[in-house]
């Protein structure tokens, strides 16, 4: 079986509407910085892209957050 996993990385964004952190379920308010998962070489649909608050990003780092499934 061929593994079709999409390579991803996190990109820092500013919230234009309220969001919820995928890791801790805390609210990300409008105007707050957060980190959005994006595909490196392929498009990652917004329905499956994870978003993390800055606190989780600072606490765990990109590699550890992306390994969570």
C-alpha positions in Angstrom: 0.0 0.0 0.0 1.3 3.5 -0.9 1.5 6.0 1.9 -0.3 9.2 0.8 0.6 11.4 3.8 0.9 15.1 2.9 4.0 16.9 4.2 2.9 19.9 6.3 4.4 22.9 8.2 2.9 25.6 10.4 2.5 29.2 9.2 1.9 32.1 11.6 -1.4 33.9 11.0 -3.6 36.6 12.6 -7.1 35.4 13.4 -9.8 37.3 11.4 -12.5 35.4 13.3 -12.7 33.3 16.4 -11.0 29.9 16.2 -10.4 27.0 18.6 -6.9 25.5 19.2 -6.7 21.9 18.0 -4.4 20.9 20.8 -5.9 22.6 24.0 -9.4 23.6 22.8 -8.8 27.2 24.0 -10.4 30.0 22.1 -8.2 32.0 19.7 -9.7 35.5 19.6 -9.9 37.9 16.7 -6.5 39.7 16.3 -4.6 37.0 18.1 -1.6 35.2 16.5 -2.0 31.5 15.8 -0.3 28.8 13.7 -2.1 27.2 10.8 -1.1 23.9 9.2 -0.4 24.1 5.4 0.8 21.6 2.9 4.5 22.0 1.7 4.1 20.8 -1.9 0.4 20.0 -1.9 -2.8 21.8 -1.1 -4.2 20.9 2.4 -7.9 21.5 2.5 -9.1 23.9 5.2 -11.4 21.3 6.7 -8.5 19.1 7.7 -5.9 21.8 8.4 -5.2 22.1 12.1 -4.7 25.4 14.0 -2.8 25.9 17.2 -2.7 28.8 19.6 0.6 30.6 20.2 0.8 29.1 23.8 0.7 25.5 22.5 3.2 26.4 19.7 5.6 27.9 22.3 5.1 25.0 24.7 5.4 22.1 22.3 7.0 23.4 19.1 6.1 22.7 15.5 7.5 19.1 15.2 5.6 17.8 18.3 2.3 19.5 17.3 2.4 18.1 13.8 3.0 14.6 15.1 -0.3 14.7 17.0 -3.0 12.9 15.1 
